[in-house]
Amino acid sequence: MITNLMYRDPYHVSRQQWARQYQPSLATEVFRKSEILRLNSIASQIGFDLLKDGYRVRGTTRSKESADALLKGAYAPYVDRAQIVQVPDITIAGAFNEAVKGTSAIIHAASPIDFSLTTWSETVDVAIAGAISILDSALSYAGAQLKSFVLTSSFATSSDPSAAMPKTFTESDWNNWAEAKAKSKEFENLDAEAKAKVLYPASKTAAERAVWKWKDEEKPPFAISTVNPTIVIGPPLQPPPRPEQINLTLKPFWAMISGEVTQLPPPTPTSAWICVHDVSRMHIYAALQPLECNGHRFLIAAGRAPHQAMADVIRKIRPQWRDRIPEGNPGEGYVKGYGWMQGSLVIDSERARKALGGGEWMGYEQCVRETIEALEKHYGHLL
């Protein structure tokens, strides 16, 4: 989606904890009475938070019908400041030429996790083409008021499953394995699921590298930054009509509370998490503070919480569901507070945390609670 935003008053914010970040500065003055462009579940949350803070939001969608639920639902109180522009194919050169006009910031979040895609052309080529398409449009058609471009990237662009533990990942780390593996002969012998788990990090890494290469070559007059979250959890802003349409990162929540899962899967090497509210805050900060964020990557992760942690928390907050939630081995595979385990992987998110004022990320139990409440509200009749 695209975000065309207007700030109500550069001296006012609806959330006090953001006050210091939005004190009068060159960045906030620039964005007064201006527009921002945003491009998907993370994007919907970003748009909602921006609308609440007085901006105009312009979103892009492949099909306008798919945006109706959002405009009639969560965005309804702000419909006079929310606009949807149809972009059927984001990979086509010039696809965003009209959409970017008049925007003052662009947040491109148009590459969700989709493990049903198993070819290079469906994933890597599309991710690169979409990012470069909107950058080219921004450079030629947005206008001089455009100050920032923020790409939703991923921790997958820094991951290395072969790294010896303990290992602390920072913004200087890059994924140097996924693209090579996706081009190898070994890749062709993988099953569909295994292929998808290679192609997703390959596509995110290739797209981000392409963005930084474009920045170096084109030297645009606007800032470019990336937000690189781990697995994003949290309440869906506008759940789809049917639970089977829930995005991939929230499917485990529904599978657990609906009784579909009878045995907990083993933890992944990272099992890292971050709440969608914090991911939204980081995107907005990067968009509104172009001078500070230009040229930076922002890894964002709160800690480690495997499926065992999810099951333990759900059994705690919904004791009436204990019989349907797999028990597993309570407390195993994570630490109190759901941070990082000693001697294991750590994702250093200090750059992002300090940018947002140095506070704590939303707690895991609170994020799980909000997620369960949202799913219960929309699909409770199925439970």
Secondary structure, DSSP 8 states (H G I E B T S, - for coil): ------BS-TT--SSGGGGGGGSS-HHHHHHBT--EEE--HHHHHHHHHHHHTT--EEEEES-GGGGHHHHHTTTGGGGGGEEEEE-S-TTSTTTTTTTTTT-SEEEE------TT--SHIIIIIHHHHHHHHHHHHIIIII-TT--EEEEE--GGGT--TT--SSEEE-TT----SHHHHHTSHHHHTS-HHHHHHHHHHHHHHHHHHHHHHHHHHH--SSEEEEEEESEEES--SS--SSGGGS-TTTHHHHHHHTT--SS-----S--EEEEHHHHHHHHHHHHH-HHHHTT-EEEE--EE--HHHHHHHHHHH-GGGTTTS---STTTTS-TTS---TTSEEE--HHHHHHTTS-----HHHHHHHHHHHHHHHHGGG-
